[in-house]
């Protein structure tokens, strides 16, 4: 076997995400990086903030996973719970398929909305950012927007419907106007069309005709004695959805997705949306009795709330002050460096947060540290420091990474 497929398989793993991120952190500790200075003496401040936010939000420390399901709870209403009550006649396995349909499409539509976009729900609530995107995508799914038979089978995401998603249809559903622009709209529509193509090309994962929810059946078949490793979820997501990512690095014909270059160590993988999607599929699996193991093998998520937390608490300081004023492209080395340091620092942060909360690692995996947690703390400190609550470093998103 050639070296390239082995290299591709390695880069398509959470282990590679963690190992490459810590390799860049080692470079930072040796003061050999170009774009950021590291101040580990400030990590305790970040841990204090995260622990405090976690205790305030979850006084009993019963923290759920950081997943798409949290964003469906907005303005005092759990949208999914409300919908599920109307599905009491649906058997639990079909309910799991529906949840897979919803989670995948909603996560793929989540990449940063921009500072100006808002979504007004049916109750008149004006929502922004992740919550707005979640509710907008939920409403589109609920009304059959991803089903080829919306009148009789609205709650599904199938290849035939996804192949015909266009920018105008998405703009209407997300209430986009010239005064209410959504970043990366064209990229989101294209991503959903490529999802439709991927469903048809992997029948072992998505069945025939292709449906997102059939991935549940494929993962159930991989469980042993009712247990499924988290890495198996990520493997299926990366293999099944790998072809949807646009114009990315390839090795021997394999599209690597969320993998970028850094001069210090070469290729650096992140798989941010794929890992978040994997976290979002855990609950539907657990609710049908499949125990997901090894969640700590997955990593923290390299996005602007977690990364912003480290910049805003002074753990990371940009060497070029223009990084705090100029919007950056997602693939530039400075952003790759920021994201990799974020992944590695989240591991260090998690240890300190667990110590402050007196929780063992197996009871508080990365998915709970994020939810407790680092993501909320990143948002909180951003709102304190900047009127718009935006991140300290702004990224030009194409709708497929952040």
ChimeraX attribute file (.defattr): number of C-alpha atoms within 10 A of each C-alpha:
attribute: neighborCount
match mode: 1-to-1
recipient: residues
	/A:1	5
	/A:2	7
	/A:3	9
	/A:4	14
	/A:5	14
	/A:6	13
	/A:7	13
	/A:8	17
	/A:9	15
	/A:10	14
	/A:11	23
	/A:12	25
	/A:13	21
	/A:14	23
	/A:15	16
	/A:16	18
	/A:17	24
	/A:18	21
	/A:19	16
	/A:20	23
	/A:21	26
	/A:22	19
	/A:23	17
	/A:24	22
	/A:25	22
	/A:26	15
	/A:27	17
	/A:28	20
	/A:29	14
	/A:30	11
	/A:31	12
	/A:32	14
	/A:33	19
	/A:34	16
	/A:35	18
	/A:36	20
	/A:37	18
	/A:38	22
	/A:39	15
	/A:40	14
	/A:41	9
	/A:42	14
	/A:43	21
	/A:44	16
	/A:45	16
	/A:46	23
	/A:47	25
	/A:48	16
	/A:49	21
	/A:50	29
	/A:51	24
	/A:52	19
	/A:53	19
	/A:54	26
	/A:55	16
	/A:56	12
	/A:57	16
	/A:58	15
	/A:59	11
	/A:60	9
	/A:61	15
	/A:62	14
	/A:63	20
	/A:64	17
	/A:65	21
	/A:66	22
	/A:67	23
	/A:68	22
	/A:69	24
	/A:70	17
	/A:71	18
	/A:72	22
	/A:73	16
	/A:74	15
	/A:75	12
	/A:76	6
	/A:77	10
	/A:78	14
	/A:79	19
	/A:80	18
	/A:81	13
	/A:82	10
	/A:83	11
	/A:84	14
	/A:85	9
	/A:86	9
	/A:87	12
	/A:88	10
	/A:89	9
	/A:90	12
	/A:91	9
	/A:92	14
	/A:93	16
	/A:94	14
	/A:95	20
	/A:96	24
	/A:97	23
	/A:98	23
	/A:99	24
	/A:100	27
	/A:101	24
	/A:102	25
	/A:103	26
	/A:104	24
	/A:105	24
	/A:106	22
	/A:107	21
	/A:108	22
	/A:109	25
	/A:110	23
	/A:111	24
	/A:112	22
	/A:113	22
	/A:114	19
	/A:115	15
	/A:116	13
	/A:117	20
	/A:118	24
	/A:119	22
	/A:120	15
	/A:121	13
	/A:122	8
	/A:123	7
	/A:124	8
	/A:125	13
	/A:126	13
	/A:127	19
	/A:128	19
	/A:129	19
	/A:130	18
	/A:131	21
	/A:132	24
	/A:133	26
	/A:134	28
	/A:135	24
	/A:136	26
	/A:137	24
	/A:138	20
	/A:139	17
	/A:140	20
	/A:141	23
	/A:142	18
	/A:143	14
	/A:144	19
	/A:145	23
	/A:146	27
	/A:147	23
	/A:148	19
	/A:149	15
	/A:150	16
	/A:151	10
	/A:152	9
	/A:153	12
	/A:154	18
	/A:155	23
	/A:156	25
	/A:157	30
	/A:158	25
	/A:159	25
	/A:160	20
	/A:161	20
	/A:162	25
	/A:163	21
	/A:164	16
	/A:165	20
	/A:166	16
	/A:167	15
	/A:168	13
	/A:169	13
	/A:170	20
	/A:171	16
	/A:172	10
	/A:173	15
	/A:174	24
	/A:175	16
	/A:176	18
	/A:177	11
	/A:178	6
	/A:179	9
	/A:180	15
	/A:181	18
	/A:182	23
	/A:183	20
	/A:184	19
	/A:185	22
	/A:186	16
	/A:187	19
	/A:188	22
	/A:189	24
	/A:190	23
	/A:191	24
	/A:192	23
	/A:193	20
	/A:194	21
	/A:195	27
	/A:196	26
	/A:197	19
	/A:198	24
	/A:199	29
	/A:200	19
	/A:201	16
	/A:202	15
	/A:203	17
	/A:204	15
	/A:205	24
	/A:206	23
	/A:207	18
	/A:208	15
	/A:209	12
	/A:210	23
	/A:211	26
	/A:212	27
	/A:213	26
	/A:214	26
	/A:215	25
	/A:216	23
	/A:217	17
	/A:218	17
	/A:219	17
	/A:220	16
	/A:221	11
	/A:222	14
	/A:223	15
	/A:224	11
	/A:225	8
	/A:226	14
	/A:227	16
	/A:228	22
	/A:229	17
	/A:230	22
	/A:231	21
	/A:232	18
	/A:233	24
	/A:234	23
	/A:235	19
	/A:236	17
	/A:237	19
	/A:238	22
	/A:239	18
	/A:240	21
	/A:241	20
	/A:242	22
	/A:243	19
	/A:244	21
	/A:245	19
	/A:246	16
	/A:247	9
	/A:248	14
	/A:249	16
	/A:250	13
	/A:251	15
	/A:252	12
	/A:253	10
	/A:254	17
	/A:255	21
	/A:256	23
	/A:257	27
	/A:258	22
	/A:259	20
	/A:260	20
	/A:261	16
	/A:262	17
	/A:263	10
	/A:264	14
	/A:265	12
	/A:266	10
	/A:267	15
	/A:268	24
	/A:269	27
	/A:270	30
	/A:271	25
	/A:272	23
	/A:273	24
	/A:274	25
	/A:275	26
	/A:276	22
	/A:277	23
	/A:278	25
	/A:279	22
	/A:280	23
	/A:281	24
	/A:282	21
	/A:283	21
	/A:284	21
	/A:285	22
	/A:286	15
	/A:287	13
	/A:288	14
	/A:289	11
	/A:290	19
	/A:291	18
	/A:292	20
	/A:293	15
	/A:294	13
	/A:295	19
	/A:296	18
	/A:297	16
	/A:298	22
	/A:299	24
	/A:300	31
	/A:301	27
	/A:302	24
	/A:303	21
	/A:304	24
	/A:305	24
	/A:306	25
	/A:307	27
	/A:308	29
	/A:309	27
	/A:310	28
	/A:311	25
	/A:312	19
	/A:313	20
	/A:314	19
	/A:315	21
	/A:316	25
	/A:317	19
	/A:318	18
	/A:319	13
	/A:320	12
	/A:321	9
	/A:322	11
	/A:323	18
	/A:324	15
	/A:325	11
	/A:326	12
	/A:327	13
	/A:328	18
	/A:329	15
	/A:330	18
	/A:331	18
	/A:332	12
	/A:333	18
	/A:334	20
	/A:335	21
	/A:336	24
	/A:337	25
	/A:338	25
	/A:339	25
	/A:340	27
	/A:341	26
	/A:342	29
	/A:343	27
	/A:344	23
	/A:345	22
	/A:346	26
	/A:347	19
	/A:348	15
	/A:349	23
	/A:350	24
	/A:351	16
	/A:352	19
	/A:353	27
	/A:354	18
	/A:355	14
	/A:356	14
	/A:357	14
	/A:358	9
	/A:359	14
	/A:360	11
	/A:361	14
	/A:362	11
	/A:363	12
	/A:364	24
	/A:365	22
	/A:366	26
	/A:367	24
	/A:368	22
	/A:369	27
	/A:370	28
	/A:371	21
	/A:372	28
	/A:373	27
	/A:374	32
	/A:375	23
	/A:376	20
	/A:377	26
	/A:378	27
	/A:379	18
	/A:380	17
	/A:381	19
	/A:382	22
	/A:383	14
	/A:384	11
	/A:385	13
	/A:386	11
	/A:387	8
	/A:388	11
	/A:389	15
	/A:390	20
	/A:391	24
	/A:392	20
	/A:393	20
	/A:394	19
	/A:395	19
	/A:396	16
	/A:397	19
	/A:398	18
	/A:399	22
	/A:400	22
	/A:401	21
	/A:402	18
